[in-house]
């Protein structure tokens, strides 16, 4: 029997994970072709920051080398940007004319960096930070220039700032919000992080809105001007102000797009022959930019493509587990709390540890761990399972072993006589 033709547009982490899962389940079901816009095999985008900081090389972050594609019979078209999907003919075509027909199509087009719509955004010396080419341009700039401004105090911006500082540049981070990483940290944890980074030599300007990037005599960016009229000198400006799902190809093909490529619980678009996974997707109105949800999508998509039919993606509890410039950080769920919730807090500034858990109606609904993320997997499971934690409330910050003792029938209850 003729193998079905599976084509994937995008060669990033979510898409290739889908192929890995599919090959485990049904290695002989499809003839597979992959288009990648970058001239590289699949690599770990999360590790671009160690490459920028000089701790790793491109070779170190490759996840699937060219031999992997060959061993699995996958035709890999590197450096080819797909510009058209013809759903009637079931054919995808790249800008150079390379095309493939498909029986099933996976769109894994990722996301695009947000470019601030300000005068000077196209000046030489203004970069984004999303791929290997961006990283290489930043490394080159660090060899030749001294002053860098990073616009955006989220995770990506802080990693860019840390890497440029490690390369010897004077770095200032400009952030619109009142504290850093406001989507992952509360004000207390963010303050501790800022202090730690300031001790390393980074500078921060918070609650500043960029209004213009100013050119110097050479035509290269020379300064960043703010809405209050003040400005700061800059030889390099890195925009790290967020990402948007890259859904333009899907939209041009007539697929439904709303904050991303709209998919159902089996990762199918409104055309059932076409699937979508990763940062380009909007599932139940939510676009995810973290690796764990993207890999969950990949598993479900592979199950369905393999005709196993048991996978269903129902969304993810939003969580972040990472190292920010060497500091362990974890956050999940509704960590800000508010009316109707209780906060359990442990703070030790001397050793750089801060933990806050938010409980509502005897359920753990969110938390932030800074400096020590031990037990984070267990806490995340409690949130996902919506478990009643009333019996272990006093041990939530102590970890699963102590909590198990608290929950045992022989354990003493608060207020009980010894």
N, C-alpha and C positions, 0 to 999 in steps of 0.2 A: 504494500500500500504506500502511496505517496505521503511523505511527511507533510504536515501542515507547516505553513511558513509563519514564523513569528518574527516581527520586526520591533526593535526598541529604539526610540528616539531619546537620546540622553545616555551618558555613560558614567553616571555618578554613583554614589553609595547606595541609594535606595533602589535604583534600577538594577544594578548588578547584584545586589542582595536578592532581588526577586528571581533573577536567573539562577543564582546559586541554589535557592530553595527549590526551584522548578526542576533543575537537573537532578536533585536528590530524589524527587518524587517520580518524574517521568523523563528520564534522560534521552529517550528515543522518540518522543512524541513530535518534536518540532525541528525544523530547519531554522536556525536562528541567525539574524543579522542585527548588528548594533551600529548606530550612528553616534559619534561623539564630536561635539564642536571643538573640543580642545585637542591638541596634537599629542595626547598622552593616553596610556591605559588608565583604568580605574585607580584612583588614589584616595587617601583619607584626608578629606578637606579639613577635618578638625585639627590635623597636625600641621597645618600651614604655619601656625604661630611658632612652633619650635623651629621650623625651617627659617622663618624670618629672624628669629633670635640667634640663629647660627648653631643650634643644638642638634639639628637633623638635616639631612639632604633630601632631595626629591626621590632618590632611589629608596630611601628609608621609609617613605610614606606610601609607596605603591602597594595597593592591596591585591590586584590581579594583574600580573605581568602579561606580556604579549603571548607567551607560551601557554598561559591558562586558556586564553581564547582559542588558540589553535588546538589544544588538547581536547577541548569540548566542541570542536567543529563550529565555532562561532565566527562569522565574517564580521570583522571589526573595521568600520570606516572611520578612521581618526581624522580630525581636522575638517570635518564636513558638517556644515550647518544645514539642517533640514529646513526648507522654506515652504514646502507645500505638502499637504495630505489630501489626496483625492479619494474621498470615501466611496464614490461610485465605482472607480476602477480598483480600489483598494491598493493604492500605490503611494509611497512617500518619495519625495525628490529633494535632493540637496542643492545648494546654490551652484555647484559645479556641474550639475546634471546627473550625478550618480543617483540611481533610484533602485528601489526594491518593492516588490509586491508582497502583500501580506494576507494571511487568513485571520491573524490576530495581531493587534498593535498595542504596544505599551508606550505611553507618553511619560517620560521621566525627565522633564525639561528643567526641573529645579526652580531656582528663583533668581531674580535680578536685584542688584543693590539699588537702594534708593539714592537718587542724585538730587540734591537740594536744588530747587529752581531759583538760583540766585545768579546775579551777574558774575561772570568770571568762572563759572563752573567748568568751562571747556579749556581753561588755560593750561599750558604745559606745567607740570608739577602738581596737578590735581588728580588724585587717583582714588579708586575704590579698593576694597580688600575682599575679593571673593575667590580668586583662583591662583594658579601657579604663576601666570603672567603678571598679575598684580603684585604678587610676592616678590618676583624677580625685579620688577620696576622699583619697588620700595628698597630692596637691598642695594640696587645700583644708586638710588638717590642718597642713601645713607653714606655711601663712599664719597660723595661729591659735595654734600650740603650739610648744614649744621642744625637748622631750626625746623622742627616739624610740629604741625598742629593736626590733631586728630579730632574730627567732628563726630561726636557720638560717644557716650559713656556707658554703652552696653558692653556685653561680653566681647564682641568682635573688636570694638574700639579700644578696649583695655588691652586686649592681646596685641593689637597693632602697636599701641603706645609702648607696651613693655618690650616688644621686639625691636622697635626703633631705638629705644633707650639702650638696649643691650648692644646695638650697633654703634653707639657713641653719639647719638643725636640728643639735642635738648628738646624735650617733648612736653607740649601742653595739650591737655584734653579739654575740649569745649563740649558742654552738655546742656541741653535745653531744660532738663528737669531739675528738681531740687536735690536729688541724690543719685548716685551711680546705680546702674543695673536695677532700675526701679521695677522692672518686671519680674526679677528674681529675688530681690532683697528688700527688706524693710529699711527704714532710715537708720536704725541702730547698726545693723550688719553692714550697710553701705558706708557708714561713717568709719567703722573699723577698717574696712577694705581701703578706703581713701587714705586713711592715716598710714597704713602699711605701704601703699604705693608712693605716698609722699616721702616716706623714709627712704625709698629707693631712688628718689630724685625726680619723680614725675610731678608736674604741676596741673592744677585743675581750675577751670572757670565754669562754675555751675550757674544755671538759670541765665544763660547767654544765648541769644538768638542770632545766628549768622545772617547778615543782610547782603554781604558782597565779598567776593574774592578779588583782591586788587593786584593788578599786574605791575611789575617793576620795569625799568628801562629796557631790559632784555626781552620783555614780553612774557617772561615766566612769572608765576604767582610769587608775590612778595609780601602779602599781608592778608589777614582776615579781619573784616570790619563787622562790628555788631550793630544791632538795632539801636543801641543807646549812643552810637557815634564813636565809641572807643574802638581801637584796633590793636592787633598783635602781629608782629613780624613773623613771616613763614616762608621757608624755601621749599617746603613740601606740605601739601594738605591732603589728608586721607579722610575721605567721607565714609563713615561707618555708622550711618544713621538709620539702618534697618534694611529689610529686604521685602520684595513683593513677589508673589508667585509668578513664574514665567508661563503665562497661559495664552500668549498671542498666537502661537501655532494652532492650538486647539480652537481658539475663537475664529481664526480665519477658515478653519475646516467646518465651521457651523456647529461645533459642540457647545453645550451650555457652559458658560463661564460666569461665576459670581464669587468674587474674592479668590478665585482659583478655578481649576477645572473641576466641575461638579461631578462627584462619583457617589455610587451607592455603597452598601456595606460589603460588597464583593469587589470593590474597586473598579467597577465598570462605569463608563461614562454613559451619556444618553444614547450612544451607539454601542450596542452590546458587544461588538467585535473589538472595541477600543477600550483599553484599561488605562488608568493613570495612577502613579504612586509618587510619593515624595513631597517636596516643598511646593510643587506646582499645583497640588490638590487642595480642594475645599471639600471636606467631609462634614456633613451636617452643619455647614456654615462656618467651619473652623479650618484654618490653615495651620499646619504644624511645622515648626522650623527646627525641631530637635531630633536627634538620631533615633531614640527609642521608639517614638510613634511611627517614624518612617519605616523602620525594620518590621514593626507589627503589620503595617500595611503590606509590605513586601511578602510576608508569610501568607497572608490571606489571598493576595493576588496570585501567588504561585499555586496555592491549593486549588483555586478556581481554574486556572489555566491547565493544571494537571488533571482536571476532571475528577478530583477527589471530592470537591464540593462540600467540605465540612467547615471551611473557614468563613468567619464573619467578623468584620471590623466594626466595632461599636464606639470608637473614639478612645481617647487616652486621658488619664489623669495627668494634667500638665505638671511636669517635674523637670528639674535641672540638677544634674549631678556632675560636677566638673572641678577642675583645679584652675583657679584664676591666679596666674603668676605664682604658682606653687602653693596656693592656699586652698584647702578643701572647702567647697561650698555645695550645699544641697538646699533646694527649696521645692515645694510642691503644694498644689491645691490653693486654697484661700488662706494664704499666710498673713494677710493683713488683719483678719478678724473683723471686729466691729460689734455692733449691737447684737445681743443674743448669744455672744460667744465668750469663752474664757481663754485666757492666755496662761500657759505654763512656761516660765522663763528661767534660764540659767545663764548667767553672764560672768565671765572672768576676764576682764581686760588685760590683766597681768600676763596671762598665757595666750591671749588672743582667741578665746573661745566664747561663742554666743549661740544659745539654742532657744528657739521659741516654737512652741506647739500651740495650735489653736483647736479648741474643742467646742463643739456645738451639739446640743441634744445628745450628749454622751457618745458622740462620734468624733474621731479625729478628722478634721477637714482641711488642715494645712499646717505647714511648718517651715522654718528656716534653720539650718545648721551652718554655722560659720566657724572654720578652724578645726572642726572635728565632726566628720560626717558618719562616724560609726553608728550602725543601726539604721541607716537611712533606708535600706531595702525593706526591712521589717516595717518601718513607719509607712512606707509607700504601700505595702500590702494591706495594712490596716485601713488606709484611706480607700484603696480600690475596692476592698471587700465591705466597706461601710460597717465595720464591726462595732459593737457596743464595747467601749473601753472603760466603763465605769469601775470594773473590778481591778483594773490595772492602771488607773489614772495616775496614781502617785509614783508609778514606776516607768512611765512612758519615756522619760529622759535617761533611764538607766539601762535600757536595752532589753531584748527579748528574754534573756535568761532570768533576770531579776523579775521581769513582768510575769513570767511563767510561775515563779515561786509565789508571787502575790496572788495569782489567780487560783492556786491550789487550795483545796478545801481546808487544809491544815494551817494555811497562812493566817496570821493574826490580822484582824481588821482594825482600821484606825479608830482610836477611842476605846478599844477593848482592853480589859485588864490583863496585865502580863501573867 
